[in-house]
Amino acid sequence: MRGDGRELTEAQWETLRAGPSHMFVLVATADSHADRGEWAAFVQAVKAYAEHSDELLRRVMADLPTELADTAAARGDQEKALAGLREIRSTLEALDDGGTPFRSALLELGIVVAEASGAHVTRTFAGGEGTGWVRSAGTSATENAALQVAAEALGLASPRT
């Protein structure tokens, strides 16, 4: 399978396809269990990314199973999710752009999930560092910490908290 001008193995493709679920598990379950609002926001964001201009991002999001099971994701293992995000970073390093659009989109999915649970993330864009955020009074500290760990696993600028 092709991804951004590079041949991807079936295993690499499956690694990338698992990315959105890994991000959901890491953020949504950080402060207890995933709720319906988080799941609805996540599904809506995945659907929106299926129309993205980046080919790899669009293909992965459009190729996700339509029957994503919220009960399975809600019981996910955070350590496994974190390892999966690290594997995604490793898989994408060989691409010309390092898979930055895809990695950034995964982090944005995490932000969407955090915001859906009552967190109010203030986004900032600093120089060439990409997306950052400043913790607001409504942001869950545990979800904010999960976002920071996710950013580091994906090789993105750590958020300012």
C-alpha positions, 0 to 999 in steps of 0.5 A: 500500500502506498503512503505519501510516495512510499510503499507501506507494508501491511503491518505499517498500514495497520500501525497507522490505522490504529493511531486514532484509537490509540489517541482516543484511549490515551486521552479519553481514559486518562481521567477515568472512563471515556464518555459519550461526548468524547466518543461523539467528538472523536468520531466527528473529527475522524470523519472530517479528516477523511476529507483532508488534503494530505493524502496519507491522513485522508486515506487512513481516516477514510479507511477506518472501520465504520463500526468503531466500537466505543466499548472496546476503545474505552477499555483500552490499555494506555501503555499499549496506546502510548507504545502505538503512538511511538511506533507511528512516529518510527514508521513515519520518520522515513517520509519526506515530511516525517509524517508531520501532518498525520502526527499533528492530526493525531494530536489534534484528535486528542485535543478534540477528545479533551475538549469534549470532556469539559476541558477548554484548551487554548491553542497557540501556534508558536514559530515552527513548533506547531500546535501548542496549548495553554491549560485553562481553568476547565482543562482536566490536568490528567487529560492535559498530561496525557496530551503532553505524553502523546505529543512527546511520543509523536515527536511533536512540540510538548505543550505548555501547561 
